[in-house]
């Protein structure tokens, strides 16, 4: 039974067996936040929330400022948008609060 939801991550309540993937805005390296798309997203606040969850939390991003997450490279891409990429090749990662199996 695959169930998805579109709620604010702060309102999420863990249920045993949940797999949590959060599609959050990518952190602008060194800023601890994201200002893209006209939205201010506090990446550092999200990281603290994710680490406090009883089950694993997954999310994708480029390099992030918090080194306490496990990460697995997804791909290298040429980024044509974004305030910090300027058309450079960047690595995209899957991050997790638990080790990858």
N, CA, C and O of each residue as an XYZ file, in Angstrom:
404
protein
N       0.830     -1.181      0.000
C       0.000      0.000      0.000
C       0.878      1.249      0.000
O       1.404      1.648      1.039
N       1.029      1.846     -1.143
C       1.817      3.063     -1.256
C       0.906      4.256     -1.041
O      -0.072      4.454     -1.762
N       1.242      5.039     -0.045
C       0.452      6.231      0.242
C       1.400      7.421      0.265
O       2.430      7.397      0.939
N       1.051      8.437     -0.462
C       1.862      9.650     -0.461
C       1.040     10.775      0.143
O      -0.190     10.734      0.170
N       1.749     11.769      0.620
C       1.045     12.936      1.147
C       1.826     14.180      0.782
O       3.023     14.131      0.498
N       1.132     15.270      0.795
C       1.718     16.549      0.464
C       1.423     17.499      1.623
O       0.546     18.359      1.530
N       2.173     17.327      2.722
C       1.960     18.148      3.903
C       3.267     18.816      4.296
O       4.342     18.403      3.861
N       3.171     19.827      5.102
C       4.347     20.470      5.674
C       5.079     19.432      6.511
O       4.460     18.749      7.326
N       6.379     19.304      6.323
C       7.127     18.271      7.044
C       6.977     18.399      8.551
O       7.069     17.395      9.257
N       6.751     19.593      9.061
C       6.617     19.806     10.503
C       5.342     19.176     11.067
O       5.233     18.967     12.276
N       4.382     18.875     10.193
C       3.118     18.280     10.634
C       3.125     16.757     10.544
O       2.167     16.104     10.955
N       4.198     16.197     10.009
C       4.277     14.749      9.826
C       4.445     14.029     11.161
O       5.223     14.463     12.011
N       3.721     12.935     11.345
C       3.836     12.062     12.516
C       4.229     10.668     12.033
O       3.515     10.062     11.235
N       5.343     10.171     12.508
C       5.868      8.873     12.074
C       4.942      7.733     12.475
O       4.408      7.692     13.584
N       4.769      6.799     11.522
C       4.057      5.545     11.783
C       5.003      4.419     11.424
O       5.707      4.496     10.417
N       5.029      3.374     12.237
C       5.942      2.255     12.027
C       5.856      1.758     10.583
O       4.771      1.526     10.050
N       7.018      1.604      9.973
C       7.092      1.120      8.602
C       7.103      2.206      7.544
O       7.299      1.911      6.365
N       6.896      3.453      7.935
C       6.909      4.549      6.969
C       8.281      4.697      6.325
O       9.309      4.533      6.981
N       8.284      5.006      5.044
C       9.483      5.429      4.335
C       9.247      6.895      3.996
O       8.300      7.237      3.289
N      10.122      7.756      4.511
C       9.900      9.192      4.381
C      10.913      9.798      3.418
O      12.114      9.813      3.686
N      10.405     10.301      2.284
C      11.226     11.061      1.344
C      10.630     12.458      1.285
O       9.458     12.628      0.951
N      11.437     13.447      1.609
C      10.979     14.834      1.575
C      11.561     15.522      0.347
O      12.774     15.520      0.141
N      10.701     16.102     -0.453
C      11.116     16.806     -1.667
C      11.277     18.278     -1.331
O      10.451     19.113     -1.697
N      12.368     18.577     -0.620
C      12.603     19.945     -0.150
C      13.448     20.716     -1.164
O      14.161     20.111     -1.963
N      13.371     22.041     -1.134
C      14.254     22.837     -2.003
C      15.721     22.557     -1.678
O      16.077     22.362     -0.516
N      16.560     22.538     -2.695
C      17.990     22.289     -2.492
C      18.635     23.475     -1.794
O      18.388     24.632     -2.136
N      19.469     23.161     -0.806
C      20.188     24.204     -0.078
C      21.137     24.937     -1.021
O      21.831     24.318     -1.828
N      21.158     26.246     -0.909
C      22.161     27.023     -1.624
C      23.431     26.939     -0.797
O      23.505     27.480      0.307
N      24.418     26.263     -1.334
C      25.638     25.937     -0.607
C      26.174     27.122      0.178
O      26.363     28.217     -0.351
N      26.414     26.866      1.466
C      26.980     27.885      2.334
C      25.970     28.827      2.951
O      26.319     29.598      3.844
N      24.711     28.786      2.496
C      23.701     29.701      3.032
C      22.829     29.064      4.106
O      22.277     29.770      4.950
N      22.699     27.742      4.088
C      21.835     27.068      5.047
C      20.361     27.291      4.773
O      19.509     27.043      5.626
N      20.074     27.766      3.563
C      18.682     28.023      3.202
C      18.561     27.995      1.682
O      19.543     27.789      0.969
N      17.359     28.202      1.211
C      17.092     28.297     -0.222
C      16.152     29.469     -0.443
O      15.103     29.571      0.193
N      16.537     30.342     -1.341
C      15.704     31.498     -1.683
C      15.130     31.389     -3.096
O      14.450     32.303     -3.564
N      15.400     30.280     -3.770
C      14.925     30.115     -5.144
C      13.403     30.031     -5.193
O      12.748     29.714     -4.201
N      12.870     30.317     -6.344
C      11.441     30.191     -6.626
C      10.571     31.094     -5.762
O       9.373     30.847     -5.620
N      11.157     32.134     -5.186
C      10.385     33.068     -4.383
C       9.982     32.531     -3.029
O       9.106     33.099     -2.377
N      10.605     31.442     -2.589
C      10.279     30.825     -1.311
C      11.524     30.822     -0.438
O      12.613     30.496     -0.909
N      11.371     31.182      0.824
C      12.469     31.114      1.786
C      12.309     29.808      2.553
O      11.338     29.634      3.290
N      13.261     28.887      2.382
C      13.216     27.590      3.054
C      14.442     27.472      3.933
O      15.564     27.641      3.456
N      14.247     27.183      5.215
C      15.340     27.068      6.173
C      15.860     25.637      6.186
O      15.305     24.776      6.869
N      16.922     25.384      5.433
C      17.490     24.044      5.327
C      18.009     23.539      6.665
O      17.830     22.366      6.993
N      18.644     24.398      7.436
C      19.209     23.975      8.720
C      18.121     23.510      9.679
O      18.306     22.535     10.407
N      16.995     24.202      9.680
C      15.860     23.783     10.507
C      15.343     22.419     10.052
O      15.026     21.563     10.877
N      15.258     22.222      8.734
C      14.821     20.931      8.206
C      15.776     19.811      8.615
O      15.319     18.734      8.999
N      17.079     20.034      8.544
C      18.059     19.001      8.898
C      17.886     18.582     10.363
O      17.961     17.395     10.681
N      17.660     19.533     11.235
C      17.464     19.210     12.656
C      16.191     18.390     12.848
O      16.170     17.438     13.628
N      15.137     18.763     12.140
C      13.891     18.008     12.200
C      14.121     16.570     11.733
O      13.704     15.623     12.400
N      14.787     16.409     10.584
C      15.012     15.079     10.010
C      15.785     14.188     10.986
O      15.433     13.023     11.171
N      16.821     14.721     11.602
C      17.644     13.941     12.532
C      16.869     13.548     13.792
O      17.225     12.571     14.451
N      15.831     14.283     14.132
C      15.042     14.007     15.337
C      13.944     12.961     15.104
O      13.293     12.528     16.054
N      13.735     12.555     13.848
C      12.666     11.604     13.548
C      13.054     10.188     13.973
O      14.226      9.819     13.891
N      12.076      9.389     14.428
C      12.369      8.026     14.880
C      12.697      7.063     13.738
O      13.359      6.049     13.960
N      12.249      7.364     12.539
C      12.528      6.516     11.376
C      13.418      7.251     10.391
O      13.673      8.444     10.554
N      13.895      6.543      9.363
C      14.771      7.181      8.386
C      14.047      8.237      7.560
O      12.871      8.099      7.223
N      14.785      9.289      7.247
C      14.284     10.363      6.385
C      15.262     10.498      5.228
O      16.475     10.542      5.436
N      14.735     10.563      4.004
C      15.537     10.713      2.794
C      15.191     12.023      2.115
O      14.051     12.483      2.186
N      16.180     12.632      1.450
C      15.946     13.816      0.631
C      17.094     13.946     -0.355
O      18.173     13.397     -0.130
N      16.873     14.666     -1.440
C      17.899     14.889     -2.456
C      18.383     16.320     -2.393
O      17.640     17.229     -2.024
N      19.652     16.509     -2.762
C      20.222     17.857     -2.835
C      21.594     17.775     -3.478
O      22.107     16.690     -3.754
N      22.176     18.939     -3.711
C      23.592     19.009     -4.055
C      24.337     18.928     -2.724
O      23.771     18.445     -1.744
N      25.580     19.381     -2.658
C      26.312     19.389     -1.391
C      25.532     20.223     -0.370
O      24.967     21.263     -0.708
N      25.509     19.753      0.883
C      24.818     20.499      1.933
C      25.808     20.862      3.032
O      26.913     20.323      3.091
N      25.403     21.774      3.893
C      26.293     22.280      4.942
C      26.347     21.381      6.175
O      27.216     21.566      7.027
N      25.445     20.421      6.288
C      25.404     19.533      7.453
C      26.036     18.190      7.080
O      25.479     17.444      6.275
N      27.179     17.887      7.654
C      27.905     16.670      7.314
C      27.483     15.435      8.079
O      28.150     14.405      7.978
N      26.400     15.497      8.841
C      26.010     14.351      9.666
C      25.107     13.354      8.947
O      24.751     12.325      9.521
N      24.731     13.639      7.704
C      23.864     12.730      6.956
C      24.691     11.750      6.138
O      25.822     12.049      5.754
N      24.125     10.585      5.875
C      24.713      9.633      4.951
C      24.329     10.103      3.552
O      23.226     10.608      3.346
N      25.237      9.938      2.588
C      24.896     10.377      1.240
C      25.366      9.377      0.203
O      26.369      8.684      0.380
N      24.607      9.322     -0.889
C      24.905      8.443     -2.011
C      24.734      9.271     -3.280
O      23.691      9.885     -3.503
N      25.776      9.274     -4.106
C      25.717     10.044     -5.347
C      24.657      9.474     -6.271
O      24.599      8.266     -6.500
N      23.825     10.351     -6.795
C      22.801      9.946     -7.759
C      23.342     10.141     -9.169
O      23.329      9.222     -9.988
N      23.825     11.378     -9.441
C      24.326     11.684    -10.783
C      25.055     13.016    -10.783
O      24.943     13.802     -9.842
N      25.798     13.255    -11.844
C      26.401     14.559    -12.097
C      25.592     15.213    -13.203
O      25.261     14.581    -14.207
N      25.281     16.478    -13.008
C      24.474     17.172    -14.005
C      25.054     18.552    -14.284
O      25.758     19.130    -13.456
N      24.743     19.064    -15.467
C      25.095     20.428    -15.808
C      23.916     21.287    -15.385
O      22.821     21.166    -15.934
N      24.141     22.149    -14.414
C      23.052     22.970    -13.896
C      23.022     24.300    -14.629
O      24.006     25.040    -14.635
N      21.897     24.597    -15.241
C      21.740     25.851    -15.973
C      20.956     26.882    -15.184
O      20.860     28.041    -15.588
N      20.388     26.454    -14.044
C      19.645     27.390    -13.209
C      20.176     27.315    -11.790
O      20.865     26.360    -11.429
N      19.866     28.292    -11.006
C      20.289     28.315     -9.612
C      21.322     29.392     -9.372
O      22.196     29.638    -10.204
N      21.210     30.019     -8.243
C      22.059     31.157     -7.921
C      23.512     30.782     -7.715
O      24.391     31.625     -7.891
N      23.793     29.527     -7.344
C      25.170     29.174     -6.995
C      25.836     28.231     -7.990
O      27.022     27.938     -7.839
N      25.126     27.749     -8.993
C      25.712     26.757     -9.882
C      26.322     27.358    -11.141
O      27.326     26.845    -11.636
N      25.745     28.424    -11.668
C      26.311     29.164    -12.801
C      26.707     28.286    -13.981
O      27.736     28.539    -14.607
N      25.928     27.272    -14.301
C      26.209     26.424    -15.444
C      27.312     25.408    -15.222
O      27.746     24.759    -16.173
N      27.774     25.254    -14.001
C      28.820     24.278    -13.694
C      28.227     22.881    -13.540
O      27.028     22.724    -13.306
N      29.079     21.873    -13.673
C      28.657     20.495    -13.423
C      28.614     20.287    -11.913
O      29.572     20.612    -11.212
N      27.516     19.754    -11.416
C      27.345     19.529     -9.987
C      26.900     18.095     -9.743
O      26.289     17.467    -10.608
N      27.213     17.587     -8.559
C      26.772     16.255     -8.167
C      25.484     16.365     -7.382
O      25.339     17.217     -6.505
N      24.557     15.493     -7.708
C      23.302     15.410     -6.970
C      23.366     14.160     -6.107
O      23.798     13.103     -6.567
N      22.930     14.282     -4.837
C      23.033     13.190     -3.879
C      21.674     12.864     -3.279
O      20.784     13.712     -3.205
N      21.538     11.607     -2.852
C      20.435     11.185     -1.999
C      21.005     11.150     -0.592
O      22.005     10.477     -0.342
N      20.378     11.868      0.323
C      20.816     11.925      1.719
C      19.858     11.120      2.583
O      18.677     10.976      2.265
N      20.395     10.597      3.687
C      19.582      9.801      4.610
C      20.059     10.011      6.043
O      21.228     10.305      6.292
N      19.134      9.854      6.966
C      19.478      9.908      8.382
C      20.002      8.566      8.875
O      20.504      8.472      9.995
N      19.892      7.527      8.053
C      20.365      6.186      8.396
C      21.282      5.678      7.287
O      21.177      6.136      6.149
N      22.185      4.735      7.598
C      23.050      4.190      6.541
C      22.242      3.518      5.440
O      21.184      2.944      5.697
N      22.744      3.591      4.215
C      22.120      2.906      3.095
C      22.458      1.417      3.180
O      23.571      1.049      3.554
N      21.502      0.574      2.833
C      21.754     -0.875      2.882
C      22.271     -1.368      1.547
O      22.541     -2.559      1.391
